[in-house]
């Protein structure tokens, strides 16, 4: 079944039997820089040699961090912005709770209440392909941060996310 994530034009389809822990393991299996750090709360962009890094901190919390460039087209408004996001397991013993943070820039998406399976599958797809284009439904469903500060999203809004 591959990486358990398939794509349609409007959304990711996730195998029903896959859980967050399995998706996180797939994300951590991505080939990228391994960071040796004490605490995920202090990851800065200068620690990355590329756009993606992963590892475990001294509290044995698994994490992946990435830099992304975003281009949104919302009606007649074109906006470019960059994000720097860390996804981490909050507690090694309880693999149900994953969150995002950003210590050094804007994070890509919100995980208030915990990362959803849909968000985790989206991230796996993004980190694997290094480029995705999202429509309005996806921007809202994945809780992309820029949608929080836009007054309104046009029906034909799109967001191109690129990881170099």
Secondary structure, 3 states (H helix, E strand, C coil): CCCCEEECCCCEEECCCCCHHHHHHHHHCCCCEECCCCCHHHCCHHHCCCCEEEEECCCCCEEEEEEEEEEEEECCEEEEEEEEEEEEECCCCCCCCEEEECCCCCCCECCCCCCCHHHHHHHHHHHHHCEEEEEHHHHHHCCECHHHHCCCCCCCCEEEEECC
